[in-house]
Amino acid sequence: MLDNSKKSLETLIEMKMKEAIKNPSMSDIIDRTYGEMINTKYKEIQSLEKQIADPGHRLEYGQPLRCA
């Protein structure tokens, strides 16, 4: 799950760069939109890393992460 989140983050960053190159006049909107998604993904990764380090840790959303 952590690897998937990291790959998703990488994909978001690549998409942001491609969009900014394709639409330079919309760079402010692109930065804000992708910035929010990227920040959310960073928080998710941090939460997953805490869960791995401390199995008793609860995710920010109050749901314990259980991996099979």
QUIKA-V259339 format. One record per helix or strand of 3 or more residues. SS is the DSSP state (H for helix, E for strand). FROM is the first residue (numbers start at 1). TO is the last residue. If there is no record, write none. Layout:
ss=(SS	SS)
from=(FROM	FROM)
to=(TO	TO)
//
This chain:
ss=(H	H)
from=(2	24)
to=(22	53)
//
